[in-house]
Amino acid sequence: MLEELYSQAGQETLKRLDRAFEAFFEGRAGYPKFKKFSESGSFTYPQAYNGSVKPDVAHKRLFLSKVGNVRTVFHRETPCERLKTCTVTREPNGEWYAS
């Protein structure tokens, strides 16, 4: 199952968990709660410029490593050909967004 996950997306998730526990032990936040990914969740490609995320505006597609091509609606111009970071988020209503 882990081989299906893009390695840096998993590392970014662990960094988020580490920050949550650091905030808890410093007294700045409550104990981190486990939330099902199906309700709402996100994953991040921290180095999207390495080819793990490729926008194709002409064909209205976004290539995500280990996921494949995803049909996309681009609401504004992409600032450049190379993205630095891409976060894919699922909203509670079931819609997915990439930023």
Secondary structure by P-SEA (a helix, b strand, c coil): ccccccaaaaaaaaaaaaaaaaaaaacccccbbbbbccccccccccccccccccccccccbbbbccccbbbbbbccccccccccbbbbbbccccccccc
